[in-house]
Amino acid sequence: MATQSSRTLRYAVAAATGFVFGTSAVRMLQGRSPASEGEPSSTVCASVCPRSALDEEAQRRAARAHQQRMHWELLSKAIDDPDLAVVIDTYAVELTPEKRRQMMYANLWYVNALHLYLSGLLRKQELFGHLRELFQSPYLREYWEMTRHHRLSLDTDSDEAAIGRMTDQLIQDLQDADDDWFVVGVPPAD
C-alpha cells in the first residue's frame, strides 16, 4: 500500500501534467504558441477557424483533459484502497483485491489510449498500433474480455463503440497470429 506522501505526490504530478496539457492545448487552439508567454504569437488556427469554433474546440479539449485527469485520480484512489475499489467493481465476476487492482490498472491504460485518440493527439492508425502493443499483455486481454458487457451500452455510432469494434477485431487477429505481432491486423484508414 502506498504511503500518504507518495499518493499526494502522484496526485500533484497528475494535476500538474493535466494543467500543462490543458493550457498548452488551449493556447494552441487560440492560435498562440504553446511556448513561453514572451514569444510572439503565431496564427496556427486563428486565420482558418472562426472564433466561435475556436472557442468551442478549446472548451471541448479542456473538458476532455479535465475528465481524463478526474478518471485517473478517481481510479488511482480505488487502486490504492481496496475499500474504495469495491464501490466501482462492475466486472460481474468475483475478483481478489489484487486482480481487481490489475483490471483497474488495465482500464487506465486503455482509457489513456482512447483519450489520446479522441483528443486528436493520435490518428486512428497510430491508435491501432498503440493498442496492438498494449494488447500483447494477457492482463489487458483479460480486462477487455471481462468488460465486454460494459461496451454493450455504448451508442453503436459513437467513436468509442467504433474503437471497441476495432479492438475486438485486433485482439482476434492477435490470437489467430503465429508470431510477428507487430504486423498483425489491418490498420484502419484515418
BATORGU-89123 format. One record per residue: residue in one letter; x negated, y negated, z negated of N, C-alpha, C, O in turn; residue number from 1. Coordinates in pm, whole numbers, plus 50000, padded with zeros to 5 digits. Last residue first. Example, Ala and Ser with C-alpha at 12.3 -4.5 7.8 and 13.67 -1.06 7.14 Angstrom:
<nodes>
[node "S",[48715,50225,49292],[48633,50106,49286],[48710,49997,49213],[48659,49886,49196],2]
[node "A",[48681,50569,49220],[48770,50450,49220],[48680,50330,49220],[48576,50332,49154],1]
</nodes>
This chain:
<nodes>
[node "D",[50730,49344,54181],[50752,49227,54095],[50862,49139,54148],[50894,49036,54088],190]
[node "A",[50813,49687,54198],[50782,49562,54268],[50811,49446,54173],[50906,49452,54095],189]
[node "P",[50670,49926,53967],[50782,49854,54030],[50733,49733,54106],[50623,49683,54082],188]
[node "P",[50449,50198,54026],[50473,50067,53968],[50586,49995,54040],[50596,50004,54163],187]
[node "V",[50514,50523,53984],[50518,50425,54090],[50547,50289,54026],[50658,50266,53977],186]
[node "G",[50298,50758,53812],[50415,50675,53830],[50400,50576,53945],[50291,50550,53995],185]
[node "V",[49955,50758,53716],[50087,50823,53717],[50197,50719,53738],[50189,50607,53687],184]
[node "V",[49703,50674,53681],[49761,50652,53814],[49901,50713,53826],[49958,50718,53935],183]
[node "F",[49628,50743,53428],[49617,50602,53463],[49666,50572,53606],[49670,50456,53646],182]
[node "W",[49629,51017,53399],[49746,50943,53353],[49746,50798,53402],[49852,50737,53416],181]
[node "D",[49485,51246,53501],[49475,51113,53562],[49597,51027,53528],[49660,50970,53617],180]
[node "D",[49692,51540,53506],[49588,51456,53447],[49589,51321,53518],[49684,51288,53589],179]
[node "D",[49953,51635,53568],[49848,51724,53517],[49739,51646,53445],[49699,51682,53335],178]
[node "A",[50280,51508,53490],[50146,51494,53550],[50047,51592,53487],[50057,51626,53369],177]
[node "D",[50514,51519,53350],[50501,51609,53465],[50360,51609,53524],[50325,51699,53600],176]
[node "Q",[50484,51320,53163],[50498,51458,53116],[50476,51558,53228],[50426,51668,53206],175]
[node "L",[50478,51096,53330],[50360,51128,53250],[50365,51273,53201],[50263,51342,53198],174]
[node "D",[50739,51101,53431],[50625,51118,53523],[50498,51156,53447],[50420,51239,53494],173]
[node "Q",[50877,51049,53190],[50899,51175,53261],[50784,51203,53357],[50736,51316,53365],172]
[node "I",[50779,50791,53141],[50750,50898,53045],[50771,51035,53111],[50692,51126,53089],171]
[node "L",[50889,50657,53365],[50745,50662,53346],[50707,50777,53251],[50613,50851,53279],170]
[node "Q",[51162,50680,53315],[51104,50744,53433],[50953,50760,53419],[50897,50863,53456],169]
[node "D",[51179,50527,53076],[51224,50666,53080],[51160,50741,53196],[51109,50852,53178],168]
[node "T",[51089,50280,53176],[51008,50351,53077],[51048,50498,53071],[50962,50585,53061],167]
[node "M",[51302,50209,53340],[51168,50221,53398],[51078,50304,53305],[51001,50388,53351],166]
[node "R",[51501,50193,53145],[51511,50295,53250],[51375,50318,53317],[51338,50432,53346],165]
[node "G",[51397,49973,52998],[51418,50103,52934],[51426,50215,53036],[51366,50321,53017],164]
[node "I",[51414,49774,53188],[51280,49815,53140],[51290,49950,53070],[51200,50032,53082],163]
[node "A",[51693,49762,53203],[51615,49797,53323],[51474,49842,53284],[51422,49939,53340],162]
[node "A",[51755,49675,52944],[51801,49807,52989],[51722,49852,53112],[51689,49970,53123],161]
[node "E",[51634,49421,52951],[51588,49521,52854],[51631,49662,52894],[51555,49757,52880],160]
[node "D",[51781,49287,53146],[51639,49314,53169],[51590,49424,53076],[51513,49511,53117],159]
[node "S",[52113,49429,53193],[52014,49344,53124],[51872,49383,53162],[51846,49496,53203],158]
[node "D",[52306,49594,53288],[52250,49497,53382],[52140,49410,53321],[52082,49326,53389],157]
[node "T",[52395,49738,53071],[52320,49809,53175],[52257,49716,53277],[52163,49756,53347],156]
[node "D",[52349,49627,52752],[52417,49593,52876],[52335,49652,52990],[52217,49620,53005],155]
[node "L",[52288,49887,52514],[52242,49773,52594],[52332,49751,52715],[52384,49846,52772],154]
[node "S",[52353,50116,52380],[52440,50000,52359],[52399,49878,52442],[52468,49776,52439],153]
[node "L",[52155,50298,52431],[52286,50322,52492],[52378,50200,52479],[52471,50184,52559],152]
[node "R",[51932,50251,52280],[51938,50187,52412],[52072,50207,52480],[52101,50139,52578],151]
[node "H",[51970,50410,52056],[51971,50264,52041],[51992,50196,52176],[52062,50095,52185],150]
[node "H",[51933,50671,52145],[52070,50627,52117],[52079,50475,52096],[52186,50418,52117],149]
[node "R",[51651,50677,52156],[51730,50682,52280],[51873,50630,52256],[51926,50554,52338],148]
[node "T",[51475,50690,51951],[51557,50569,51961],[51641,50565,52089],[51695,50461,52125],147]
[node "M",[51335,50926,51982],[51413,50909,51860],[51507,50788,51868],[51609,50785,51799],146]
[node "E",[51194,50875,52217],[51299,50977,52216],[51392,50957,52096],[51514,50969,52108],145]
[node "W",[51020,50677,52123],[51109,50650,52236],[51225,50749,52238],[51340,50711,52260],144]
[node "Y",[50878,50807,51918],[50961,50690,51888],[51064,50668,51999],[51182,50643,51972],143]
[node "E",[50743,50993,52078],[50839,51039,51977],[50934,50925,51938],[51054,50946,51925],142]
[node "R",[50583,50819,52225],[50681,50903,52296],[50786,50956,52200],[50904,50964,52234],141]
[node "L",[50431,50715,52015],[50518,50626,52091],[50622,50705,52170],[50736,50662,52182],140]
[node "Y",[50301,50950,51937],[50387,50879,51841],[50481,50783,51913],[50598,50772,51877],139]
[node "P",[50142,51024,52150],[50258,51109,52118],[50352,51042,52018],[50471,51073,52015],138]
[node "S",[50032,50781,52374],[50041,50819,52234],[50163,50908,52210],[50275,50871,52247],137]
[node "Q",[50075,50702,52621],[49983,50814,52607],[49990,50867,52465],[49959,50983,52439],136]
[node "F",[50223,50474,52619],[50295,50600,52604],[50206,50723,52624],[50256,50834,52641],135]
[node "L",[50034,50270,52666],[50094,50287,52533],[50155,50425,52515],[50141,50487,52409],134]
[node "E",[49986,50304,52946],[49880,50327,52847],[49938,50353,52709],[49897,50447,52640],133]
[node "R",[50234,50243,53049],[50171,50371,53086],[50060,50405,52987],[50042,50521,52949],132]
[node "L",[50266,49982,52956],[50347,50089,52899],[50289,50226,52931],[50296,50317,52848],131]
[node "H",[50078,49855,53123],[50064,49846,52977],[50143,49960,52911],[50092,50026,52820],130]
[node "G",[50185,49907,53376],[50052,49957,53340],[50029,49959,53190],[49969,50052,53137],129]
[node "F",[50430,49766,53345],[50429,49909,53376],[50294,49971,53337],[50291,50076,53272],128]
[node "L",[50337,49504,53312],[50408,49571,53202],[50406,49722,53222],[50384,49797,53127],127]
[node "E",[50239,49465,53568],[50146,49463,53455],[50209,49531,53333],[50143,49605,53261],126]
[node "Q",[50477,49474,53713],[50372,49573,53741],[50271,49579,53626],[50224,49688,53591],125]
[node "K",[50609,49248,53605],[50664,49381,53583],[50560,49491,53610],[50555,49590,53538],124]
[node "R",[50369,49026,53449],[50458,49062,53559],[50506,49205,53534],[50449,49275,53451],123]
[node "L",[50355,48863,53136],[50320,48979,53218],[50419,48989,53332],[50538,48964,53315],122]
[node "L",[50468,48633,53045],[50323,48645,53031],[50268,48767,53104],[50148,48775,53132],121]
[node "G",[50739,48601,53032],[50673,48562,53156],[50521,48571,53149],[50453,48521,53238],120]
[node "S",[50878,48699,52826],[50827,48562,52811],[50755,48514,52936],[50715,48398,52944],119]
[node "L",[50922,48959,52902],[51037,48868,52900],[50995,48722,52885],[51067,48632,52927],118]
[node "Y",[50655,49061,52867],[50721,49057,52998],[50833,48953,53000],[50838,48869,53090],117]
[node "L",[50618,49030,52595],[50519,48975,52688],[50579,48962,52827],[50556,48863,52897],116]
[node "H",[50835,49177,52499],[50835,49030,52486],[50731,48965,52576],[50753,48855,52627],115]
[node "L",[50745,49439,52558],[50869,49387,52616],[50873,49235,52612],[50909,49171,52711],114]
[node "A",[50519,49452,52393],[50504,49462,52539],[50628,49406,52609],[50616,49334,52708],113]
[node "N",[50648,49429,52142],[50546,49332,52181],[50529,49333,52334],[50525,49227,52396],112]
[node "V",[50805,49658,52144],[50872,49528,52150],[50772,49418,52187],[50809,49323,52256],111]
[node "Y",[50601,49854,52122],[50689,49848,52239],[50753,49710,52253],[50753,49652,52361],110]
[node "W",[50482,49784,51874],[50403,49788,51998],[50491,49778,52121],[50460,49703,52213],109]
[node "L",[50699,49807,51695],[50628,49680,51710],[50547,49676,51840],[50546,49573,51908],108]
[node "N",[50759,50080,51721],[50855,49979,51766],[50787,49844,51787],[50814,49775,51884],107]
[node "A",[50539,50187,51593],[50556,50212,51737],[50654,50110,51796],[50634,50060,51906],106]
[node "Y",[50608,50106,51336],[50487,50050,51398],[50492,50072,51550],[50452,49983,51626],105]
[node "M",[50830,50263,51296],[50845,50117,51293],[50725,50050,51358],[50739,49948,51426],104]
[node "M",[50710,50514,51304],[50810,50479,51405],[50833,50328,51411],[50852,50271,51519],103]
[node "Q",[50543,50499,51078],[50486,50520,51211],[50584,50479,51321],[50545,50417,51420],102]
[node "R",[50734,50473,50875],[50638,50364,50899],[50576,50378,51037],[50557,50278,51107],101]
[node "R",[50854,50725,50898],[50933,50604,50920],[50841,50485,50950],[50869,50406,51041],100]
[node "K",[50642,50889,50824],[50693,50897,50961],[50776,50773,50995],[50769,50722,51107],99]
[node "E",[50618,50812,50548],[50505,50797,50641],[50552,50797,50787],[50508,50713,50866],98]
[node "P",[50870,50883,50441],[50828,50742,50444],[50712,50718,50542],[50708,50615,50610],97]
[node "T",[51025,51117,50666],[50942,51090,50548],[50906,50941,50554],[50911,50881,50661],96]
[node "L",[51359,51118,50785],[51218,51088,50804],[51148,51073,50670],[51205,51023,50573],95]
[node "E",[51631,51262,50944],[51564,51245,50814],[51415,51226,50839],[51351,51308,50905],94]
[node "V",[51779,51066,51202],[51716,51189,51155],[51650,51159,51022],[51618,51045,50991],93]
[node "A",[51863,50817,51284],[51959,50928,51291],[51897,51064,51262],[51957,51167,51295],92]
[node "Y",[51732,50577,51265],[51677,50677,51356],[51764,50801,51369],[51741,50883,51458],91]
[node "T",[51757,50346,51122],[51871,50388,51205],[51827,50496,51304],[51881,50504,51415],90]
[node "D",[51656,50181,50859],[51632,50312,50918],[51759,50357,50990],[51855,50401,50927],89]
[node "I",[51670,49948,50716],[51685,49940,50861],[51654,50072,50931],[51628,50074,51052],88]
[node "V",[51641,50030,50453],[51752,49940,50487],[51777,49939,50638],[51891,49930,50682],87]
[node "V",[51405,50164,50427],[51528,50244,50437],[51649,50159,50476],[51748,50212,50526],86]
[node "A",[51219,49956,50395],[51225,50029,50522],[51355,50108,50535],[51409,50119,50646],85]
[node "L",[51225,49874,50132],[51287,49789,50234],[51308,49865,50364],[51405,49840,50436],84]
[node "D",[51091,50083,50013],[51223,50049,49963],[51298,49958,50060],[51420,49963,50069],83]
[node "P",[50840,50083,50140],[50936,50188,50174],[51078,50160,50123],[51175,50207,50182],82]
[node "D",[50673,49819,50259],[50754,49853,50142],[50860,49957,50179],[50960,49922,50242],81]
[node "D",[50540,49776,50499],[50464,49767,50374],[50541,49819,50253],[50480,49859,50154],80]
[node "I",[50746,49794,50682],[50635,49890,50691],[50558,49893,50560],[50514,49999,50515],79]
[node "A",[50898,49574,50607],[50955,49708,50591],[50846,49815,50597],[50852,49915,50526],78]
[node "K",[50723,49368,50678],[50764,49383,50537],[50819,49523,50512],[50791,49584,50409],77]
[node "S",[50716,49411,50953],[50593,49427,50874],[50625,49443,50726],[50563,49524,50656],76]
[node "L",[50974,49341,51026],[50934,49480,51036],[50806,49507,50958],[50790,49615,50901],75]
[node "L",[50965,49062,50972],[51062,49149,50906],[51019,49295,50910],[51028,49366,50810],74]
[node "E",[50749,48977,51139],[50747,48957,50994],[50842,49051,50921],[50805,49112,50821],73]
[node "W",[50836,49054,51397],[50709,49104,51343],[50708,49092,51190],[50670,49187,51121],72]
[node "H",[51073,48906,51417],[51076,49051,51429],[50952,49112,51365],[50961,49208,51289],71]
[node "M",[50964,48645,51402],[51055,48694,51297],[51063,48847,51299],[51060,48910,51193],70]
[node "R",[50817,48637,51640],[50749,48620,51510],[50835,48676,51397],[50785,48745,51308],69]
[node "Q",[51025,48662,51823],[50922,48766,51817],[50846,48759,51685],[50816,48862,51625],68]
[node "Q",[51163,48426,51772],[51229,48553,51748],[51126,48665,51738],[51139,48754,51654],67]
[node "H",[50973,48236,51854],[51018,48239,51714],[51081,48375,51682],[51055,48432,51576],66]
[node "A",[50957,48298,52125],[50837,48309,52042],[50875,48317,51895],[50818,48395,51819],65]
[node "R",[51222,48239,52199],[51172,48375,52214],[51048,48397,52127],[51034,48501,52062],64]
[node "A",[51228,47963,52148],[51318,48052,52075],[51270,48197,52082],[51276,48269,51982],63]
[node "A",[51038,47878,52335],[51014,47855,52192],[51102,47946,52108],[51057,48000,52007],62]
[node "R",[51169,47952,52571],[51041,48014,52536],[51009,47995,52387],[50959,48087,52322],61]
[node "R",[51396,47787,52554],[51411,47931,52564],[51282,48002,52523],[51285,48100,52449],60]
[node "Q",[51280,47531,52551],[51358,47575,52436],[51373,47727,52436],[51365,47790,52331],59]
[node "A",[51162,47530,52805],[51078,47514,52685],[51152,47564,52561],[51094,47631,52476],58]
[node "E",[51392,47551,52964],[51291,47657,52967],[51202,47650,52844],[51169,47753,52786],57]
[node "E",[51516,47305,52900],[51584,47431,52874],[51486,47548,52871],[51495,47634,52784],56]
[node "D",[51324,47122,52993],[51361,47125,52851],[51427,47259,52815],[51397,47317,52710],55]
[node "L",[51329,47188,53266],[51205,47196,53191],[51234,47207,53041],[51176,47290,52972],54]
[node "A",[51587,47127,53333],[51544,47266,53346],[51416,47288,53266],[51398,47394,53206],53]
[node "S",[51575,46848,53290],[51666,46930,53210],[51628,47078,53217],[51638,47148,53117],52]
[node "R",[51381,46764,53482],[51355,46750,53338],[51447,46839,53255],[51402,46899,53157],51]
[node "P",[51316,46994,53750],[51391,46881,53693],[51373,46879,53542],[51352,46984,53481],50]
[node "C",[50993,47090,53855],[51113,47122,53777],[51186,46995,53735],[51123,46899,53690],49]
[node "V",[50780,46965,53989],[50857,47068,54055],[50991,47091,53986],[51092,47111,54054],48]
[node "S",[50645,46786,53832],[50682,46741,53965],[50771,46841,54037],[50833,46805,54137],47]
[node "A",[50603,46934,53596],[50685,46814,53592],[50728,46768,53731],[50838,46715,53746],46]
[node "C",[50429,47140,53590],[50565,47170,53631],[50649,47044,53647],[50757,47049,53707],45]
[node "V",[50171,47017,53575],[50188,47158,53605],[50327,47185,53659],[50341,47249,53763],44]
[node "T",[50025,46768,53578],[50165,46780,53620],[50191,46922,53665],[50229,46945,53780],43]
[node "S",[49834,46690,53284],[49847,46737,53421],[49994,46744,53455],[50079,46728,53367],42]
[node "S",[49691,46429,53086],[49800,46522,53113],[49797,46564,53259],[49763,46485,53347],41]
[node "P",[49352,46417,52966],[49460,46364,53048],[49565,46472,53075],[49533,46590,53087],40]
[node "E",[49285,46495,52618],[49262,46513,52760],[49378,46459,52841],[49491,46454,52792],39]
[node "G",[49360,46477,52353],[49288,46366,52410],[49265,46378,52560],[49229,46279,52624],38]
[node "E",[49476,46719,52275],[49562,46602,52297],[49491,46490,52370],[49555,46413,52442],37]
[node "S",[49328,47007,52440],[49337,46908,52333],[49421,46787,52374],[49436,46757,52492],36]
[node "A",[49535,47221,52643],[49409,47186,52578],[49432,47074,52478],[49546,47049,52437],35]
[node "P",[49754,47270,52789],[49755,47326,52654],[49627,47294,52579],[49610,47334,52464],34]
[node "S",[49863,46979,52966],[49762,47082,52946],[49773,47138,52805],[49798,47063,52710],33]
[node "R",[50204,46935,53051],[50081,46889,52986],[49988,47006,52968],[50032,47120,52955],32]
[node "G",[50451,47008,53133],[50360,46956,53234],[50230,46904,53176],[50154,46837,53245],31]
[node "Q",[50608,47130,52960],[50631,46987,52971],[50535,46924,53071],[50538,46803,53093],30]
[node "L",[50501,47381,52963],[50628,47361,53030],[50664,47213,53044],[50742,47176,53131],29]
[node "M",[50273,47334,52806],[50259,47370,52947],[50388,47346,53023],[50385,47295,53135],28]
[node "R",[50393,47278,52557],[50309,47177,52624],[50294,47208,52772],[50302,47118,52855],27]
[node "V",[50519,47525,52506],[50599,47403,52521],[50520,47295,52594],[50573,47228,52682],26]
[node "A",[50292,47691,52486],[50392,47716,52590],[50478,47592,52613],[50506,47557,52728],25]
[node "S",[50164,47578,52265],[50097,47580,52394],[50196,47600,52507],[50188,47534,52610],24]
[node "T",[50355,47625,52066],[50323,47487,52103],[50250,47481,52235],[50271,47387,52312],23]
[node "G",[50360,47913,52067],[50479,47833,52092],[50447,47691,52135],[50506,47640,52230],22]
[node "F",[50093,47982,52002],[50156,48027,52126],[50275,47938,52162],[50287,47893,52276],21]
[node "V",[50069,47855,51752],[49979,47819,51862],[50041,47859,51994],[50042,47780,52088],20]
[node "F",[50270,47990,51610],[50275,47845,51625],[50189,47801,51742],[50232,47718,51823],19]
[node "G",[50181,48256,51620],[50308,48219,51681],[50319,48070,51705],[50371,48026,51808],18]
[node "T",[49945,48225,51471],[49940,48273,51609],[50068,48234,51683],[50062,48185,51796],17]
[node "A",[50051,48146,51223],[49962,48055,51298],[49954,48095,51444],[49956,48009,51532],16]
[node "A",[50199,48375,51156],[50266,48245,51172],[50181,48149,51252],[50232,48078,51339],15]
[node "A",[49993,48565,51141],[50102,48581,51237],[50174,48449,51262],[50206,48415,51376],14]
[node "V",[49841,48459,50931],[49781,48474,51064],[49890,48486,51169],[49882,48424,51275],13]
[node "A",[50030,48479,50725],[49977,48347,50763],[49915,48352,50902],[49934,48260,50982],12]
[node "Y",[50066,48754,50710],[50180,48669,50746],[50132,48531,50790],[50188,48473,50883],11]
[node "R",[49807,48830,50630],[49862,48878,50758],[49978,48791,50803],[49987,48757,50921],10]
[node "L",[49794,48701,50379],[49701,48664,50485],[49754,48708,50621],[49749,48631,50717],9]
[node "T",[49992,48841,50244],[50006,48697,50263],[49915,48650,50375],[49955,48567,50456],8]
[node "R",[49877,49097,50244],[50004,49073,50313],[50023,48926,50342],[50064,48889,50452],7]
[node "S",[49653,49047,50087],[49633,49089,50226],[49762,49072,50306],[49756,49036,50424],6]
[node "S",[49775,48973,49843],[49693,48875,49914],[49669,48916,50059],[49664,48830,50147],5]
[node "Q",[49908,49212,49770],[49986,49091,49797],[49904,48990,49877],[49957,48928,49969],4]
[node "T",[49776,49500,49940],[49784,49409,49828],[49862,49286,49869],[49879,49259,49987],3]
[node "A",[49947,49781,50083],[49866,49659,50096],[49882,49572,49972],[49987,49571,49908],2]
[node "M",[49915,50117,50000],[50000,50000,50000],[49910,49877,50000],[49812,49870,49927],1]
</nodes>
